[in-house]
Amino acid sequence: MAANTAVTKTGAISGTDPSFILRQTINNDQGVILCLKYTKGTEANVTITVDANNPSLHPYGILTTAGLAIGSTTSKVANSAFTYYLGSASYAKAAVAGGTTPGNDVIVAAKYGAVAFDIDATGIIWAIEATDQVAEEFTTAALAVAALPAVVPGRARMGHVTATKSDGAFTFGTTALNAANTTVAYTSLVDVYRLTSLNGILLSAYTLVLTATGNYRIPLPVISSEKIVCANITFSSSAQDGAVIANLVEA
């Protein structure tokens, strides 16, 4: 076991959904193992969930789909509840059924427009329209998407929407997304990955039955080219009075 520990978090568990984040830099193409030591309190078991993210290769930071769709206000874009990462911190955004206004660009008949949706740490959703799309008059949805600006630091990209209207202008924020003779496509991004299994056991069913203090090794699979990994480890149990010591090391 290589002694390449990045960050160690130690402390008593409190609350109903405690979590902490570990960051690890891998020096060569080796596997990564999360070494977890859980000190038992009065609880009988503890459930573990693991998310992994490489910010350098996964720039959008979305863990679960935002489910972009037409809003209850039909000129707006709705989203479902989802989880996203900014740097090494995770955030949860509630569903917005009414939707977010997708800008105000006017796309002439039979041309295509695109708008991206980004979110910041406060939960504000930003509509980012394609650069110069009014003047460019894109002939395909792909060209409009290619003109979307890159996501800026401090935000995560939820996805994008493209629109065209065959019999007249399509005005973002005014024209209904289900108006006659319109074609609208919704693309939701998922960039971060949640580990689905530990030692071949489905993670959703992975519960440690605790009878005494124990040391548990959990293999964290990482693509060899991914040199930086952020792992968010969430613990939940019926009685939050244990203690956790954990660190990431190279295998």
C-alpha positions in Angstrom: 0.0 0.0 0.0 1.6 3.3 -1.1 1.6 6.0 1.6 0.0 8.6 -0.6 -2.7 9.9 1.7 -4.2 13.2 0.6 -6.7 14.4 3.2 -7.9 12.7 6.4 -11.3 13.6 7.9 -12.0 12.6 11.5 -15.0 13.3 13.7 -18.1 12.1 15.4 -21.2 11.6 13.1 -24.1 14.0 13.7 -27.4 14.6 12.1 -29.4 12.4 9.7 -27.2 12.7 6.6 -23.6 13.4 7.6 -21.0 13.6 4.9 -17.4 14.6 4.2 -15.2 14.9 1.1 -11.8 13.5 0.4 -9.5 14.7 -2.4 -6.7 12.5 -3.8 -4.0 13.1 -6.4 -2.8 9.9 -8.0 0.9 9.9 -9.1 0.7 7.0 -11.5 -1.7 4.6 -13.1 -2.7 2.7 -10.0 -6.1 1.9 -8.4 -7.4 3.8 -5.5 -8.8 2.4 -2.3 -10.8 4.2 0.3 -9.8 2.9 3.7 -12.6 3.3 6.2 -12.5 2.7 9.9 -15.8 3.0 11.7 -16.0 3.0 15.5 -19.3 1.6 16.6 -21.6 3.4 18.9 -25.1 2.2 19.8 -26.4 1.9 16.2 -26.8 -1.5 14.6 -25.7 -0.6 11.1 -24.6 2.2 8.8 -25.3 2.7 5.1 -22.6 4.2 2.8 -23.0 6.1 -0.4 -20.0 7.1 -2.6 -19.8 9.7 -5.3 -16.7 10.2 -7.3 -15.7 13.2 -9.5 -12.7 14.3 -11.4 -13.1 18.1 -11.8 -10.5 18.3 -14.5 -12.2 15.7 -16.8 -15.8 16.2 -15.7 -16.3 20.0 -15.9 -20.1 20.1 -15.7 -20.3 18.7 -12.1 -23.8 17.2 -12.5 -24.5 13.9 -10.5 -28.2 13.3 -11.2 -30.0 14.6 -14.2 -31.8 18.0 -14.0 -34.5 16.6 -16.2 -34.9 19.7 -18.4 -38.5 19.9 -19.8 -41.2 22.3 -20.7 -42.4 24.2 -17.6 -45.9 24.7 -16.3 -45.4 28.2 -17.7 -44.9 26.9 -21.2 -42.4 29.5 -22.4 -40.0 28.5 -19.6 -37.8 25.4 -19.0 -38.5 23.3 -15.9 -36.1 21.1 -14.0 -36.5 18.1 -11.7 -34.7 17.8 -8.3 -31.0 17.0 -8.8 -27.5 17.0 -7.2 -24.5 18.8 -8.5 -20.9 19.5 -7.5 -18.8 22.7 -7.5 -15.2 22.0 -6.7 -15.3 19.5 -3.9 -18.7 20.5 -2.4 -22.0 18.9 -3.3 -25.4 20.7 -3.5 -29.0 19.8 -4.0 -31.4 21.7 -6.1 -35.2 21.3 -5.8 -37.5 20.9 -8.7 -38.6 24.1 -10.5 -41.9 23.1 -12.1 -42.8 26.6 -13.3 -39.4 26.8 -15.1 -36.6 29.3 -15.8 -36.9 31.9 -18.5 -34.6 30.8 -21.3 -33.3 34.2 -22.3 -34.9 36.5 -24.9 -33.2 35.9 -28.3 -35.4 36.0 -31.4 -34.6 33.2 -33.8 -35.9 33.8 -37.4 -38.2 31.3 -39.1 -36.6 27.9 -39.8 -33.3 28.7 -38.1 -32.1 27.3 -34.8 -31.3 28.7 -31.4 -29.8 27.3 -28.2 -29.7 28.1 -24.6 -27.7 26.5 -21.8 -28.7 26.3 -18.2 -26.1 26.7 -15.5 -26.4 26.7 -11.7 -24.3 28.3 -8.9 -23.7 27.4 -5.3 -26.7 29.5 -4.1 -29.0 27.5 -6.4 -29.6 30.3 -8.9 -30.2 29.0 -12.4 -28.6 31.0 -15.2 -29.9 30.9 -18.8 -26.9 31.3 -21.2 -27.8 31.9 -24.8 -25.6 30.9 -27.8 -23.1 33.6 -28.8 -24.4 35.8 -31.7 -27.1 33.4 -32.6 -29.6 36.1 -33.7 -27.1 37.4 -36.3 -25.6 34.0 -37.2 -29.0 32.4 -38.1 -27.8 28.8 -37.4 -29.1 26.3 -40.0 -28.9 23.3 -37.6 -29.4 22.7 -33.9 -25.8 21.3 -33.7 -24.4 24.6 -34.9 -26.4 26.5 -32.3 -25.2 24.2 -29.5 -21.6 24.6 -30.7 -21.9 28.4 -30.1 -22.9 28.0 -26.5 -20.3 29.6 -24.2 -18.3 27.4 -21.9 -19.5 27.1 -18.3 -17.8 29.7 -16.1 -16.0 28.9 -12.8 -18.4 28.6 -9.9 -21.2 27.1 -11.9 -22.3 23.7 -13.1 -24.0 23.1 -16.5 -27.4 21.4 -16.2 -27.9 21.0 -19.9 -29.2 22.9 -22.9 -32.3 23.4 -25.1 -32.6 24.0 -28.8 -35.6 25.4 -30.6 -36.8 26.3 -34.1 -40.1 27.4 -35.6 -40.9 26.7 -39.2 -43.6 29.3 -39.8 -42.2 32.3 -38.0 -39.8 33.7 -35.4 -39.2 31.8 -32.2 -38.6 34.1 -29.3 -37.0 32.5 -26.2 -38.9 33.4 -23.1 -42.0 34.4 -25.0 -42.9 31.7 -27.6 -44.4 28.6 -25.9 -42.1 25.7 -26.1 -45.0 23.5 -27.4 -46.3 26.1 -29.9 -47.5 24.9 -33.3 -44.8 24.3 -35.9 -42.0 24.4 -33.3 -39.3 21.8 -32.7 -37.7 21.9 -29.2 -35.1 19.4 -27.9 -34.0 19.1 -24.2 -30.6 17.8 -23.3 -29.7 17.2 -19.6 -26.1 16.5 -18.6 -24.9 13.9 -16.1 -21.1 14.3 -15.6 -20.2 13.1 -12.1 -20.6 9.4 -11.4 -22.1 7.6 -8.4 -20.4 4.3 -7.6 -23.0 1.5 -8.0 -21.2 -1.4 -6.3 -18.7 -2.2 -3.6 -17.0 -5.6 -3.8 -19.7 -6.7 -6.2 -22.5 -5.7 -3.8 -25.0 -3.2 -5.0 -24.3 0.1 -3.2 -27.9 0.8 -2.6 -28.1 -2.4 -0.6 -24.7 -2.0 1.1 -25.2 -1.8 4.8 -22.5 -2.6 7.3 -23.9 -4.6 10.2 -21.8 -3.5 13.1 -21.0 -5.7 16.1 -17.7 -4.1 17.1 -15.1 -1.6 16.0 -14.1 -2.6 12.5 -11.9 -1.7 9.6 -13.5 -1.8 6.2 -11.7 -1.5 2.9 -13.8 -0.2 0.0 -12.4 -0.3 -3.5 -13.0 2.9 -5.4 -12.6 2.2 -9.1 -10.9 5.0 -11.1 -10.0 5.3 -14.8 -6.3 5.2 -14.9 -6.0 8.5 -16.8 -8.0 10.3 -14.1 -5.3 11.7 -11.9 -7.5 13.7 -9.5 -10.5 12.3 -7.8 -13.0 13.9 -5.4 -14.9 11.3 -3.5 -18.0 12.3 -1.4 -18.8 9.7 1.2 -22.2 9.9 2.8 -23.1 8.0 6.0 -26.6 7.4 7.4 -27.7 5.3 10.3 -30.5 5.2 12.9 -28.3 6.5 15.8 -25.6 9.0 14.9 -23.1 8.5 17.7 -20.2 6.7 16.1 -16.9 8.1 14.8 -15.3 7.8 11.4 -11.7 7.9 10.2 -11.1 7.6 6.5 -8.4 8.3 3.9 -7.6 7.6 0.3 -4.5 5.8 -0.7 -3.1 4.2 -3.8 -3.4 0.5 -4.2 
